Amino acid sequence: YKYEGIVCTVDGFIDCWAPCVIKIDKKYYMYFSVEREEKPRTYAQRLFVAESDSPLGPFVNPKQLYDYFSIDAHVVKTEAGLFLWYAVDIDEPGMDKVGTRVCLDRLIDPYTPANEMKQVILPSFPEERSKTKEENGYEWYTLEGPFWFEQDGWQYVMFSGACFENDSYHLNYAAAKTDEQDLMKVDYVKHSLNGKFDPLLIKNDTEEGTGHHSLIKINGQYYVIYHGRDLDAPKSGEQRTARIAKLHVNDGVLTIERM
């Protein structure tokens, strides 16, 4: 591979991650997560967008999209327009399961969200907890890293659940059988096995920390690109690496074949 250098920086922010690049007309737009440099950093993560004439950058004119915790952008274009999938922390009085959930917003243009946030996929299983009462004082659930695609009359939203340090960190998905192109109008059903937790990808006897991903399709075959750690890797520091697996799509049902 060839190192192409830093493509974007945002003054006052650090720790950029989870970029998503989409080409619209003749411009490339990169959506990415950053964290405020100054402390305290609680709920300091924000989504930004910047533009470039090339997918290699430099990406300039960065703009913050929301003034609340927001990460893991995935922007898609349908016949109905532009839509932004992302993850949001929500902690409101009386909520059954507080934490991060997968949300959706319409984009008026690449720089302007409609601010019509819709909560699409909510936590429902104990295995989606990232912090327990013992660790955090109360339970916190995490669903993040959404990735949307459509195939044969079905729409799918894949996502990560729990914390990347937990044994229960996993990939799962929600699906809807529909030809509706206005994604704000679609109701997605989270996958389960007769109402029970049934992850698409989770720790096995060789790897753990299997989560946050993207998807490519080559010669009709889908592949999931995700991160994980070898079980025998040193436990100090961050040991995640990029991995690949086959994704099979069949009439509303997704399955993963490790390679």
WOMO-V796174 format. One record per residue. N is the residue number from 1. RES is the residue in one small letter. OMEGA is omega in whole degrees, 0 to 359 (* if undefined). D_LAST is the distance of its C-alpha to the last C-alpha in whole Angstrom. Layout:
N&RES&OMEGA&D_LAST, N&RES&OMEGA&D_LAST
This chain:
1&y&180&22, 2&k&178&26, 3&y&183&27, 4&e&176&29, 5&g&179&31, 6&i&184&32, 7&v&182&32, 8&c&170&34, 9&t&178&36, 10&v&181&38, 11&d&178&41, 12&g&181&41, 13&f&181&37, 14&i&171&35, 15&d&176&31, 16&c&178&30, 17&w&174&26, 18&a&179&24, 19&p&174&25, 20&c&181&25, 21&v&178&27, 22&i&177&28, 23&k&178&31, 24&i&189&34, 25&d&183&37, 26&k&182&37, 27&k&172&36, 28&y&180&32, 29&y&179&32, 30&m&176&30, 31&y&186&30, 32&f&179&29, 33&s&174&30, 34&v&179&32, 35&e&180&34, 36&r&182&38, 37&e&183&39, 38&e&178&42, 39&k&357&42, 40&p&183&42, 41&r&178&39, 42&t&182&38, 43&y&186&37, 44&a&182&37, 45&q&182&34, 46&r&174&35, 47&l&176&33, 48&f&171&34, 49&v&175&34, 50&a&187&35, 51&e&179&36, 52&s&173&35, 53&d&183&36, 54&s&176&33, 55&p&178&29, 56&l&181&30, 57&g&3&33, 58&p&176&35, 59&f&187&35, 60&v&180&38, 61&n&180&40, 62&p&180&38, 63&k&176&39, 64&q&184&39, 65&l&184&38, 66&y&178&39, 67&d&177&41, 68&y&179&39, 69&f&181&35, 70&s&184&33, 71&i&166&29, 72&d&181&26, 73&a&169&27, 74&h&184&26, 75&v&179&28, 76&v&178&28, 77&k&175&31, 78&t&178&32, 79&e&181&35, 80&a&178&37, 81&g&181&36, 82&l&180&34, 83&f&182&32, 84&l&170&31, 85&w&179&28, 86&y&181&28, 87&a&185&29, 88&v&171&32, 89&d&178&34, 90&i&181&36, 91&d&183&39, 92&e&180&42, 93&p&177&44, 94&g&179&44, 95&m&179&40, 96&d&182&38, 97&k&181&35, 98&v&177&35, 99&g&185&33, 100&t&178&30, 101&r&182&30, 102&v&183&28, 103&c&183&31, 104&l&175&32, 105&d&174&35, 106&r&174&36, 107&l&177&37, 108&i&171&40, 109&d&186&39, 110&p&182&36, 111&y&192&39, 112&t&174&40, 113&p&178&39, 114&a&183&41, 115&n&176&41, 116&e&188&40, 117&m&177&37, 118&k&175&36, 119&q&188&34, 120&v&182&31, 121&i&184&29, 122&l&177&30, 123&p&180&29, 124&s&183&30, 125&f&176&28, 126&p&182&29, 127&e&178&25, 128&e&177&25, 129&r&173&28, 130&s&177&28, 131&k&177&31, 132&t&178&33, 133&k&181&37, 134&e&183&37, 135&e&194&35, 136&n&186&37, 137&g&174&40, 138&y&182&38, 139&e&177&35, 140&w&182&33, 141&y&183&30, 142&t&167&27, 143&l&186&25, 144&e&175&24, 145&g&182&22, 146&p&174&23, 147&f&184&21, 148&w&169&23, 149&f&178&22, 150&e&183&24, 151&q&172&23, 152&d&176&25, 153&g&177&28, 154&w&170&26, 155&q&182&25, 156&y&171&22, 157&v&176&22, 158&m&182&19, 159&f&175&20, 160&s&178&20, 161&g&180&22, 162&a&182&24, 163&c&184&24, 164&f&178&21, 165&e&184&23, 166&n&175&23, 167&d&184&21, 168&s&178&21, 169&y&191&19, 170&h&167&17, 171&l&173&16, 172&n&182&18, 173&y&170&20, 174&a&185&24, 175&a&176&25, 176&a&175&28, 177&k&187&29, 178&t&171&31, 179&d&179&32, 180&e&182&34, 181&q&172&33, 182&d&189&35, 183&l&178&33, 184&m&183&35, 185&k&185&36, 186&v&175&33, 187&d&182&32, 188&y&181&29, 189&v&180&28, 190&k&180&25, 191&h&172&23, 192&s&175&24, 193&l&184&24, 194&n&178&28, 195&g&181&29, 196&k&181&26, 197&f&182&24, 198&d&187&20, 199&p&177&18, 200&l&180&15, 201&l&182&13, 202&i&179&14, 203&k&173&14, 204&n&185&13, 205&d&179&14, 206&t&184&12, 207&e&178&12, 208&e&180&15, 209&g&185&16, 210&t&183&14, 211&g&189&16, 212&h&197&18, 213&h&165&16, 214&s&188&16, 215&l&173&15, 216&i&179&15, 217&k&182&16, 218&i&179&15, 219&n&176&17, 220&g&181&17, 221&q&175&13, 222&y&174&13, 223&y&175&10, 224&v&173&11, 225&i&186&11, 226&y&176&12, 227&h&179&14, 228&g&178&13, 229&r&171&15, 230&d&181&14, 231&l&182&16, 232&d&178&18, 233&a&176&19, 234&p&185&23, 235&k&178&24, 236&s&178&26, 237&g&181&26, 238&e&187&23, 239&q&181&20, 240&r&176&17, 241&t&178&15, 242&a&181&13, 243&r&182&9, 244&i&176&7, 245&a&177&5, 246&k&174&7, 247&l&178&11, 248&h&185&13, 249&v&185&17, 250&n&171&19, 251&d&176&23, 252&g&183&23, 253&v&176&19, 254&l&172&16, 255&t&181&13, 256&i&176&9, 257&e&178&6, 258&r&184&4, 259&m&*&0
